[in-house]
Amino acid sequence: MHHMYPSVKQVVPHDDHTLSLVFENGENGILDMRPMLDFGVFQRIKDLDEFKRVRVAFDTIEWN
């Protein structure tokens, strides 16, 4: 399977609903989840306790 994006190896959630991502190619970046918090499934992670349960799964990130 060919990935257009590098696989995520580490994710660190922050109190402002951003995520620090580290990719397997050594790059890193910030993902700002705030614009998505009012939509559908993302409403659940408005709650910081839920948000901080983020984890790496199958080369991407997920919440339960």
Buried (B, 14 or more C-beta within 10 A) or exposed (E): EEEEEBEBBEBEBBEEBBBEBBBEEEEEEEBEBEEBBEEEEBEEBBEEEBBEBBEBEEBEBEBE
